[in-house]
């Protein structure tokens, strides 16, 4: 499968490092219905391989996607098992979020409200808990694998454009005010975080949004200078949740404590 994807030598080197660290191979799978370019399903004890799923339409960026997702796998598998956790949403955390967003959701029909809350909360929790690591991974790729810098920049140029679409008036009209503010504050911090990789200052796009800028600056400053690996990713995610006042909108669960549905397609 790796041969079919035309992976570059540095990517194959990273994949080999994943195998050495975790003792497991990586399986690549096209995922036409996936909403994001790539995701990694990190192997639990009962799984034979890690799985990286990618949108077929993004196959031209597979070298960067593979390197980035391997970065997530490595940061997780190199951590002490005692600190490995995953973010989860449950009835209790959803109820708290819905209660705090109640006034902003009142215009939605009852039949639609639950579905939209799942979409908004799912996206926000993913941003909050994955982007701190994403920033570190992008910096790592640029520092350690100079032969991937061109691939990285080509991907990130596309990614930055798509990310900034979240600031449009159309999205703002369709999104609860609190979700819009929180999501774009995280986006601000993320774009500042990868500025040393992209070489692009995106702050002008947030002009006229002082609340988002002020909160985004706080989130960006929470990164700190030192990369303290997986433990640092969790620390930053928790600090972001505190700053954003959403600490009760999700919970952490043990790395191996996954629902049976997680293992369906292994």
Buried (B, 14 or more C-beta within 10 A) or exposed (E): EBEEBEBBEBBEBBBEBBEEBBEBBBBBEEBEEBEBBBBBBBBBEEBEBBBBBBBEEBBEBBBBBBBBBBBBBBBBBEBEEEEBBBBBBEEEBBEBBBEBBEEBBEEBEEEEBEEBBEEBBEBBBBBBBBBBBBBBBBBBBBEEBEEBBEBBBBBBEEBBEEBBEBBEEEEBEEBBEBBBBBBBBBBBBBBBBBBEBBEEEBBEBBEEBEEBBEBBBBBBEBBEEEBEBBEBBBBBBBBBBEBBEBBBBBBBBEBEEBEEEEEEEB
